[in-house]
Amino acid sequence: MAAYVDASAVALGLSIAPWRDGVLRYFALAADMNAIVDAYPLVAHDESAETFVPA
């Protein structure tokens, strides 16, 4: 994950050195949340929620 963060920062021209540890912690947190969501089984009849469209 660290290599991805570093390569992405370079590709985007971002200097994240002062915040790198926090960025890595966030990516780890996001990966943990993703694992929770991915663990929930979906079946064919599951549908997404309706989309809110302001009047």
C-alpha positions as CSV (number, residue, x, y, z in Angstrom):
1,M,0.0,0.0,0.0
2,A,2.9,2.4,0.8
3,A,4.3,1.9,-2.7
4,Y,0.9,2.8,-4.2
5,V,0.6,5.9,-2.1
6,D,4.1,7.0,-2.9
7,A,3.7,6.4,-6.7
8,S,0.3,8.1,-6.7
9,A,1.7,11.1,-5.0
10,V,4.5,11.4,-7.5
11,A,2.2,10.9,-10.5
12,L,-0.1,13.6,-9.2
13,G,2.7,15.9,-8.3
14,L,1.8,16.0,-4.6
15,S,4.3,16.4,-1.7
16,I,2.7,14.3,1.1
17,A,5.9,13.8,3.1
18,P,4.5,15.6,6.2
19,W,1.3,13.7,6.1
20,R,2.4,10.4,4.7
21,D,1.8,8.4,7.9
22,G,-1.7,9.8,8.2
23,V,-2.4,9.0,4.5
24,L,-1.2,5.4,5.0
25,R,-3.4,5.1,8.1
26,Y,-6.4,6.3,6.2
27,F,-5.8,3.9,3.3
28,A,-5.6,1.1,5.9
29,L,-8.8,2.2,7.5
30,A,-10.5,2.4,4.0
31,A,-9.3,-1.1,3.2
32,D,-10.7,-2.4,6.5
33,M,-14.1,-0.7,5.7
34,N,-14.0,-2.2,2.2
35,A,-13.5,-5.7,3.7
36,I,-16.6,-5.2,5.8
37,V,-18.7,-4.1,2.9
38,D,-17.3,-6.9,0.6
39,A,-18.1,-9.5,3.2
40,Y,-21.9,-8.8,3.0
41,P,-23.4,-11.2,0.6
42,L,-25.6,-9.8,-2.2
43,V,-28.0,-11.7,-4.3
44,A,-29.6,-11.1,-7.6
45,H,-32.7,-9.4,-6.2
46,D,-30.7,-6.8,-4.2
47,E,-31.1,-3.4,-5.7
48,S,-29.5,-0.1,-5.1
49,A,-31.4,2.6,-3.3
50,E,-33.4,5.2,-5.2
51,T,-31.5,8.3,-6.3
52,F,-32.5,11.6,-4.8
53,V,-33.2,14.2,-7.4
54,P,-33.9,17.7,-6.0
55,A,-37.0,19.3,-7.4
